[in-house]
Amino acid sequence: MTPLRRFRLVLVGLLVLAGHGAAQAAALSGDWVNVTSPLAEDLYAAGRDVRIGARVTGDVTAVGMSVRIEAIVDDDVIVAAEHVRIAAPVVDDVRAAGRRVEIAADVGDHVVAAGERIEVAEGVSIGGFAWFAARELRLGGRVGGDLRVVAERVILEGEIAGDAEITAERIEMRSGARIGGDLSWRSTAEPVIAEEAEIAGGVDGQPLPGPMPARGARLWGLVFLAATLLATGALLFLVLPGCFGAVATATRARPGISIALGLAVLAATPLVIVLLLVTGVGWLLAMLLLLGYLLGLVIAWFLAAFTLGTVVLPRARHAAGLRHGVVWLALLGGILALALLQLVPLLGGFVALLAVIAGLGGMGLGCYSRQAAGS
């Protein structure tokens, strides 16, 4: 069996293991993933663009720049992407994270989503509760249970069958909006409620907490955090210079596989640790694996930062050794750029998660590349 085939089998195995012990699963990765034939199993997909264009009788777990669900999914949908669009019915739950999340088709049970902008289209029905975190939420459909929102701006145009709990700087209930239970709001200003809007229960409002810390204190906090990250990254780079270079090269060459493998490792390792603990005799190995896992998450972030730096500064890809200033510039610039991206409200958490996933996958690809070169 060739090293490449062994690597693919390990990748598929980890993806299946991450799927809560599913008996059957399909794992797809690449720049463009397009599912055109029905699948009677769970699906795990990673790529720049992922399109589910045929029915999946199972769960769908997908990561990419763009993920579109355009055919019925009979179980859960779990997605993370810059642009997420649910354009076909999902029978069970939806959990989504992205810069833009669009729910344009019915969801049988609950929805949990985070993003810069989230939109639930008019006429869409969410069977259970809905929890959202966003810069802007526009809800034009129906929520069959309770609604909980933390956002900068919330626009309600549809119906909430249960209670609504909203924390936002600006809250609008437009004509036709209806809340079947109570409205609990926290904001810096009174909600703007149209005369035609309806609230069946009571209304309870509270002001948001006091002002944020002074600008000077926040600035010094950011400077201290940046210094800590730069010092840690420089130390790791001094200890593991070859690892940083190998991971950056492998991740740039196969970004889709890197993300898929990283997602598999991130999800499957805790399950392996639990299984080892359950056996009793594997507790020591489980503890060692846990320590390595936690350390790997930290290192993965810095590896992703260096990879980002080499993308912005192509000259760093060909510079050999630690004496080349462009290599250090790529490392430090990548760390600062990634840290700044994580300061963006709501999007920051997704950026951090994607960085860790890509870093973990890059470590796996780097190890494979070295093994293949030595064999």
NUGU-395250 format. One record per residue (C-alpha): x, y, z; residue in one letter; residue number from 1. Coordinates in steps of 0.5 Angstrom, whole numbers, always signed. Each point is the difference from the previous one (the first is absolute). Layout:
BEGIN
X  Y  Z  a  NUM
...
% end
This chain:
BEGIN
+0  +0  +0  m  1
+3  +7  -2  t  2
+1  +5  +5  p  3
-5  +5  -3  l  4
-6  -6  +0  r  5
+2  -1  +8  r  6
-1  +7  +1  f  7
-6  +1  -4  r  8
-3  -6  +4  l  9
+2  +3  +7  v  10
-3  +6  -2  l  11
-7  -3  -2  v  12
+1  -4  +7  g  13
+1  +6  +4  l  14
-6  +3  -3  l  15
-5  -6  +1  v  16
+3  +0  +7  l  17
-2  +7  +1  a  18
-7  -2  -2  g  19
-3  -2  +7  h  20
+2  -8  -2  g  21
-4  +0  -6  a  22
+0  -6  -4  a  23
+1  +3  -7  q  24
+2  +6  -2  a  25
+3  +4  -6  a  26
+6  +4  +0  a  27
+1  +5  -6  l  28
+5  +6  +0  s  29
+3  +4  -6  g  30
+0  +7  -2  d  31
-7  -1  -3  w  32
-5  -5  +3  v  33
-6  -1  -4  n  34
-5  -6  +3  v  35
-4  -2  -6  t  36
-2  -7  +2  s  37
-5  -2  +6  p  38
+4  -2  +6  l  39
-3  -5  +5  a  40
+5  +1  +5  e  41
+3  +6  +4  d  42
+4  +5  -4  l  43
+7  +4  +2  y  44
+2  +5  -5  a  45
+6  +5  +0  a  46
+2  +5  -6  g  47
+0  +7  -3  r  48
-7  -1  -2  d  49
-5  -6  +2  v  50
-7  -1  -3  r  51
-4  -5  +2  i  52
-5  -1  -6  g  53
-3  -7  +2  a  54
-3  -3  +6  r  55
+4  -2  +6  v  56
-4  -5  +4  t  57
+5  +1  +6  g  58
+3  +6  +3  d  59
+4  +5  -4  v  60
+7  +3  +3  t  61
+3  +5  -5  a  62
+6  +5  +1  v  63
+2  +5  -6  g  64
+0  +7  -2  m  65
-7  -1  -3  s  66
-5  -6  +2  v  67
-7  +0  -3  r  68
-5  -5  +1  i  69
-5  -1  -6  e  70
-3  -7  +2  a  71
-4  -3  +5  i  72
+5  -2  +6  v  73
-4  -5  +5  d  74
+4  +1  +6  d  75
+4  +6  +3  d  76
+4  +5  -4  v  77
+7  +2  +3  i  78
+4  +6  -4  v  79
+5  +5  +1  a  80
+2  +4  -6  a  81
+0  +7  -2  e  82
-7  +0  -4  h  83
-5  -5  +2  v  84
-6  -1  -3  r  85
-6  -5  +2  i  86
-4  +0  -7  a  87
-3  -7  +1  a  88
-4  -3  +6  p  89
+4  -3  +6  v  90
-4  -5  +4  v  91
+3  +0  +7  d  92
+5  +6  +2  d  93
+5  +5  -3  v  94
+6  +3  +4  r  95
+3  +5  -5  a  96
+6  +5  +1  a  97
+2  +5  -6  g  98
+1  +7  -2  r  99
-7  +0  -3  r  100
-5  -6  +2  v  101
-6  +0  -4  e  102
-6  -5  +2  i  103
-4  +0  -6  a  104
-4  -7  +1  a  105
-4  -3  +5  d  106
+4  -3  +6  v  107
-4  -6  +4  g  108
+3  +1  +7  d  109
+5  +6  +3  h  110
+5  +4  -3  v  111
+6  +3  +3  v  112
+4  +5  -4  a  113
+6  +5  +1  a  114
+2  +5  -6  g  115
+1  +7  -2  e  116
-7  +0  -3  r  117
-5  -5  +1  i  118
-7  +0  -4  e  119
-6  -5  +0  v  120
-4  +1  -6  a  121
-7  +2  +0  e  122
-5  -6  +0  g  123
+6  -5  +3  v  124
-2  -4  +6  s  125
+4  -2  +6  i  126
-3  -5  +4  g  127
+4  +0  +6  g  128
+3  +6  +4  f  129
+5  +5  -3  a  130
+7  +3  +3  w  131
+3  +5  -4  f  132
+7  +4  +1  a  133
+1  +5  -6  a  134
+2  +7  -1  r  135
-7  +1  -4  e  136
-6  -5  +0  l  137
-6  +0  -4  r  138
-5  -5  +1  l  139
-6  +0  -5  g  140
-2  -7  +1  g  141
-3  -4  +6  r  142
+3  -3  +6  v  143
-4  -5  +3  g  144
+3  +0  +7  g  145
+4  +6  +4  d  146
+5  +5  -3  l  147
+6  +2  +3  r  148
+5  +5  -3  v  149
+6  +4  +1  v  150
+1  +5  -5  a  151
+2  +7  -2  e  152
-7  +1  -4  r  153
-6  -5  +0  v  154
-6  +1  -5  i  155
-6  -4  +1  l  156
-5  -1  -5  e  157
-2  -7  +1  g  158
-3  -4  +6  e  159
+2  -3  +6  i  160
-4  -5  +3  a  161
+3  +0  +7  g  162
+4  +5  +4  d  163
+5  +5  -3  a  164
+6  +2  +4  e  165
+4  +5  -4  i  166
+7  +4  +2  t  167
+2  +5  -5  a  168
+1  +7  -2  e  169
-6  +1  -4  r  170
-6  -4  +0  i  171
-5  +1  -5  e  172
-7  -3  -1  m  173
-3  +1  -7  r  174
-7  +0  -2  s  175
-3  -8  +0  g  176
+5  -2  +5  a  177
-3  -4  +6  r  178
+3  -3  +6  i  179
-5  -5  +3  g  180
+3  +0  +7  g  181
+4  +5  +4  d  182
+6  +5  -2  l  183
+6  +1  +4  s  184
+4  +6  -3  w  185
+7  +3  +2  r  186
+2  +6  -4  s  187
+3  +7  +1  t  188
-6  +2  -3  a  189
-8  -2  +0  e  190
-2  -5  -6  p  191
-3  +3  -6  v  192
-7  -3  +0  i  193
-5  +1  -6  a  194
-7  +1  +2  e  195
-2  -6  -4  e  196
+5  -5  +4  a  197
-3  -4  +5  e  198
+3  -3  +7  i  199
-5  -5  +3  a  200
+4  +0  +7  g  201
+3  +5  +4  g  202
+6  +5  -2  v  203
+6  +0  +5  d  204
+6  +5  -2  g  205
+7  +1  +3  q  206
+5  +5  -2  p  207
+7  -3  -2  l  208
+6  +0  +5  p  209
+4  +7  +1  g  210
+5  +2  -5  p  211
+6  -4  -2  m  212
+7  +1  +3  p  213
+4  +6  -1  a  214
+3  +0  -7  r  215
+7  +1  +3  g  216
-1  -7  +4  a  217
-3  -3  -6  r  218
+6  +2  -4  l  219
+5  -2  +5  w  220
-3  -7  +0  g  221
+0  -1  -7  l  222
+8  +2  +0  v  223
+1  -5  +6  f  224
-4  -5  -4  l  225
+4  +1  -7  a  226
+7  +0  +4  a  227
-2  -7  +3  t  228
-2  -3  -6  l  229
+6  +3  -4  l  230
+5  -3  +5  a  231
-4  -7  +1  t  232
+0  +0  -8  g  233
+8  +2  +0  a  234
+2  -6  +5  l  235
-4  -5  -4  l  236
+3  +2  -6  f  237
+7  +0  +3  l  238
-1  -7  +2  v  239
-4  -3  -6  l  240
+2  +4  -6  p  241
+0  -6  -5  g  242
-7  -2  +3  c  243
-3  +7  -2  f  244
+3  +0  -7  g  245
-3  -7  -1  a  246
-7  +1  +2  v  247
+0  +7  -4  a  248
+2  -4  -6  t  249
-5  -6  +1  a  250
-6  +5  +2  t  251
+1  +5  -6  r  252
+1  -6  -5  a  253
-7  -4  +3  r  254
-4  +5  +4  p  255
-6  -4  -1  g  256
+3  -7  +3  i  257
+3  +4  +5  s  258
-7  +3  +3  i  259
-3  -7  -1  a  260
+6  -3  +4  l  261
+0  +5  +5  g  262
-8  +0  +1  l  263
+1  -8  +1  a  264
+6  +1  +5  v  265
-4  +5  +4  l  266
-6  -4  +1  a  267
+2  -7  +0  a  268
+6  +1  +5  t  269
-5  +2  +6  p  270
-4  -7  -2  l  271
+7  -4  +0  v  272
+2  +3  +7  i  273
-7  -2  +3  v  274
+0  -7  -3  l  275
+7  -1  +3  l  276
-3  +2  +7  l  277
-6  -4  +0  v  278
+5  -6  -1  t  279
+4  +1  +6  g  280
+6  -3  -2  v  281
+1  +6  -5  g  282
+0  +6  +5  w  283
+7  +2  +0  l  284
+0  +0  -8  l  285
-6  +4  +1  a  286
+3  +5  +4  m  287
+6  +1  -4  l  288
-4  +0  -6  l  289
-4  +6  +3  l  290
+6  +4  +2  l  291
+2  -1  -8  g  292
-6  +2  -2  y  293
-1  +6  +4  l  294
+7  +2  -2  l  295
-1  -2  -7  g  296
-6  +5  -1  l  297
+5  +6  +3  v  298
+5  -2  -5  i  299
-5  -1  -6  a  300
-2  +8  +1  w  301
+7  +2  -1  f  302
+1  -5  -6  l  303
-6  +3  -3  a  304
+3  +7  +1  a  305
+6  -1  -3  f  306
-3  -3  -6  t  307
-4  +6  -1  l  308
+6  +4  +0  g  309
+3  -4  -5  t  310
-6  +1  -5  v  311
+1  +8  +1  v  312
+7  -1  -1  l  313
+2  -5  -5  p  314
+8  +2  +1  r  315
-1  -4  +7  a  316
-1  -6  -4  r  317
+6  -1  -3  h  318
+5  +3  +6  a  319
+4  -5  +4  a  320
+2  +0  +7  g  321
-2  +5  +6  l  322
+5  +5  -3  r  323
-5  +3  -5  h  324
-3  +6  +2  g  325
-6  -1  -5  v  326
-2  -7  +4  v  327
+0  +4  +7  w  328
-4  +5  -4  l  329
-5  -5  -2  a  330
-1  -4  +7  l  331
-1  +7  +4  l  332
-4  +3  -6  g  333
-5  -6  +0  g  334
+0  +0  +7  i  335
-3  +7  +1  l  336
-4  -1  -6  a  337
-4  -6  +2  l  338
+0  +3  +7  a  339
-3  +7  -3  l  340
-5  -5  -4  l  341
-3  -3  +7  q  342
-1  +7  +3  l  343
-6  +1  -5  v  344
-6  -2  +4  p  345
-4  -6  -1  l  346
+5  -2  -6  l  347
+6  +0  +4  g  348
-2  -7  +3  g  349
-1  -3  -7  f  350
+7  +2  -2  v  351
+3  -3  +6  a  352
-3  -6  -1  l  353
+1  -1  -7  l  354
+8  +2  +2  a  355
+0  -6  +4  v  356
-3  -4  -4  i  357
+4  +2  -6  a  358
+7  -1  +5  g  359
-2  -7  +2  l  360
-1  -2  -7  g  361
+6  +3  -2  g  362
+4  -4  +5  m  363
-3  -6  -2  g  364
+2  +1  -8  l  365
+7  +2  +2  g  366
+1  -6  +4  c  367
-3  -4  -6  y  368
+5  +4  -5  s  369
+6  -1  +4  r  370
-2  -8  +0  q  371
-1  +0  -7  a  372
+6  +3  -1  a  373
+4  -4  +4  g  374
-3  -7  -3  s  375
% end
